[in-house]
Amino acid sequence: MPISNEQVTAHPFLRGLYRDDYYPVRVVDLGRGILLRLCERIEAERPADLAALYVLTHAATEEFNDLQDEFEAAGSEIETVAREEMAEDFWFVAGVYGFTDADAEELIATRDW
């Protein structure tokens, strides 16, 4: 299902990671894909409340957890800059879909990065 939200389609997900050679583009692309799939799921499933949104964001966060090995294999890691960039994009997604009262920490509560 293509994403219909124009703010999402225009948003430069993980922009800061793309700008820094420390982060391999191939792996950052995988992270961007996770965020886009999250948006697709939100549009398809239309979570009715924060609890339902958190189920979706936690699943996406688990996918980012799995990317740690990819980052490390490429000589990189999910460190402070990457964590902040990812968290900001999760917050952007919540807000753009109307969940402006979402807790930023709860959106990514299942992270191990």
C-alpha positions as CSV (number, residue, x, y, z in Angstrom):
1,M,0.0,0.0,0.0
2,P,1.6,3.3,-1.0
3,I,1.8,6.0,1.7
4,S,-0.8,8.7,1.2
5,N,0.4,11.2,3.8
6,E,2.2,13.9,1.9
7,Q,4.2,15.0,4.9
8,V,5.6,11.5,5.2
9,T,6.4,11.2,1.5
10,A,8.3,14.5,1.6
11,H,10.1,13.8,4.9
12,P,13.8,13.0,4.7
13,F,13.9,10.2,7.2
14,L,17.3,9.6,9.0
15,R,18.7,12.7,7.2
16,G,21.5,13.1,9.7
17,L,22.7,9.6,9.3
18,Y,22.8,10.0,5.5
19,R,24.9,13.1,5.9
20,D,27.5,11.3,8.1
21,D,29.9,8.9,6.4
22,Y,30.1,6.9,9.7
23,Y,26.8,5.4,8.9
24,P,26.7,3.0,5.9
25,V,24.1,4.1,3.4
26,R,23.0,0.5,2.8
27,V,22.1,0.1,6.5
28,V,20.6,3.5,6.8
29,D,18.4,2.6,3.8
30,L,17.2,-0.4,5.8
31,G,16.3,1.9,8.7
32,R,14.5,4.3,6.4
33,G,12.5,1.3,5.1
34,I,11.5,0.3,8.7
35,L,10.1,3.8,9.2
36,L,8.2,3.8,5.9
37,R,6.7,0.4,6.7
38,L,5.6,1.8,10.0
39,C,3.8,4.6,8.2
40,E,2.2,2.1,5.9
41,R,1.0,0.0,8.8
42,I,-0.4,3.1,10.5
43,E,-2.3,4.1,7.4
44,A,-3.6,0.5,6.8
45,E,-4.5,-0.3,10.4
46,R,-5.5,3.1,11.6
47,P,-4.7,2.7,15.3
48,A,-7.6,4.0,17.4
49,D,-5.5,5.1,20.4
50,L,-2.0,5.4,21.8
51,A,-1.9,1.8,23.0
52,A,-2.5,0.6,19.4
53,L,0.1,3.0,18.0
54,Y,2.6,1.8,20.6
55,V,2.1,-1.8,19.4
56,L,3.1,-0.7,15.9
57,T,6.1,1.5,17.0
58,H,7.4,-1.2,19.3
59,A,7.4,-3.6,16.4
60,A,9.3,-1.1,14.3
61,T,11.7,-0.5,17.2
62,E,12.4,-4.3,17.3
63,E,13.3,-4.1,13.7
64,F,15.8,-1.4,14.5
65,N,17.2,-3.6,17.3
66,D,17.9,-6.2,14.7
67,L,19.8,-3.7,12.6
68,Q,22.5,-3.3,15.2
69,D,24.4,-6.3,13.8
70,E,24.2,-4.8,10.3
71,F,25.7,-1.5,11.6
72,E,28.4,-3.3,13.4
73,A,29.3,-5.5,10.4
74,A,29.7,-2.3,8.4
75,G,32.1,-0.8,11.0
76,S,29.4,1.4,12.6
77,E,26.9,1.3,15.4
78,I,23.7,2.8,16.8
79,E,25.2,5.4,19.1
80,T,24.0,8.7,20.4
81,V,23.6,10.5,17.1
82,A,21.8,7.6,15.5
83,R,19.6,7.0,18.6
84,E,18.5,10.7,18.6
85,E,17.8,10.7,14.8
86,M,15.7,7.5,15.0
87,A,13.8,8.8,18.1
88,E,13.0,12.1,16.3
89,D,11.7,10.3,13.3
90,F,9.5,8.1,15.5
91,W,8.2,11.3,17.1
92,F,7.6,12.8,13.7
93,V,5.6,9.8,12.6
94,A,3.4,9.9,15.7
95,G,2.7,13.6,15.3
96,V,2.0,13.5,11.6
97,Y,-0.6,10.8,12.1
98,G,-2.3,12.9,14.9
99,F,-0.8,11.3,17.9
100,T,0.7,14.5,19.3
101,D,0.2,13.4,22.9
102,A,2.4,10.3,22.3
103,D,5.2,9.8,24.8
104,A,8.5,9.9,22.9
105,E,10.1,7.3,25.2
106,E,7.2,5.0,25.0
107,L,7.2,5.1,21.2
108,I,10.6,3.3,21.3
109,A,10.4,1.6,24.7
110,T,11.4,-1.8,23.3
111,R,14.8,-0.5,22.0
112,D,18.1,-1.9,23.2
113,W,20.2,0.8,21.6
